[in-house]
């Protein structure tokens, strides 16, 4: 199955992180929050009005905007 | 003196541990980034006096936000004798990366896996002894909030303090290993010592969030909670305030006045009508303030702030702000100063400045006192809470308007990435600490600003001695008459103008100075106000009070946080202009409609 952007998942769907196409400080922050290639990620919910996404990696829940989620590639499991 | 630094990621409970170790009341809350400053305390460990330093949380050693730089500079300039690393045990899998980074710079360290009670509930088992062996660092399980494991950890800290940090933390970045190496080492350590269930059990947080973050119900629930909170504050707080006020008036009549009766009349006037009336009118608000901050503490400690950020981010984005800006606005309801400092977690300067520009419109607890007093004096018990709620709506509206007007001058594309912590319950101990902290803070401000303010108001309303007190011939009368043309179009009387002038220093003084100007305290002042003002004038006065510059402390914080005098001046001028315009439109509009 081809890799898709994290932002395309629907709530309840799980996927494996393939690549993180961010740079600089944002990249560091994402790594520290547990975003790493090979990790399992689940989309929990989306806020209304194209608001942020709530994702879960391991035991950490993270909010991030659509914009950032587009830069994270995942493979659905 | 030996020095211990508390280090770890945001929201891992460093300040909770700091409070437990030092007996201090540093502000804690379930929000990543609640501590943005260095806090220090001295404790006795073994036979030595040791300095303990609470640092802001950091995600990693090369972070770029201001609070992360604070930590990096601190480590660079003051190598601690011992670093107490606090990690969230439930997130050990990823927080280990920070520990490994810190280990590489050769700090003498003890590791505490905090929130071990929560980890247990998640079904995560950690073998601290095995992990300790794999890393060659002492590691202990702890619950800083409830105290489990605390004594053992403290013994280990005392023991570790006998050895000092061998290396120097210079060239931090150079010494950091590449991420790849850290990842390999993480896997090695975790493999034998930690077991995490592959799927987390469905817990209370998930259930609650299904409702609180519901696509359609989430926002109405949020506003419903806010409305109920403010209703509750008015419902419980206003009678409390009246009670204390009556008590202080009784004390004045039965004890203080007879005691001072031998003094000259002028001195009596200054002490009784000036200082006592002014201070007691302000002091009557202490129970209301404590109540307010208890509610705030519950909201902050449960973790609901991050949920508010989730719900509001999309709307805030349209104003050039983000979910965190909204959380800072909410924190500003307590006090604008810590909310302004809380913006340090933002990296983009434009976003920070825009957020700092809107925070002063947040209806802080000092302004709440003015509004509770005036709404109770001029509106019926049924409408008063609604009037108060409408002022909160105006507070949001002015913040939104300001952001919309100025966002194009401060564009930003700061990414929004935020942790969502699970719901947690505040302990009674934390609530008591917070309540005490706010009383202390209030008394501190009272002794600094309020006494000086009311004395000055008394002098202005009683000098020169030839003039009748509070008449047009006194200094305050002259000042009031002089400024009156500016305030007449918005329905504000000369007496209220003087109160507004002093409100520039701190809003706590506003009601205190009215007490001095009218020479009345407590309930008598309410009745007198009700006779002299109609509701349109009173509302216009409250609008002005809400929107213009909150206090000198806020101005000083705006300056120190922005490091820009121009920005500070702009914020003052804009809030004055907006306050006048809003009051003008309201007052003239209401009059034109025949009210």
Interface residues (C-beta under 8 A of the other chain):
Chain A: X22 X24 X25 X26 X28 X29 X30 X31 X32 X33 X34 X36 X45 X46 X47 X48 X49 X50 X51 X52 X54 X56 X57 X58 X59 X60 X61 X62 X63 X64 X65 X67 X68
Chain B: X9 X59 X60 X62 X63 X64 X65 X90 X91 X93 X94 X97 X98 X122 X124 X179 X183 X196 X200 X209 X213 X215 X216 X218 X219 X306 X309 X310 X311 X313 X314 X315 X317 X323 X347 X415 X416 X417 X418 X419 X420 X421 X422
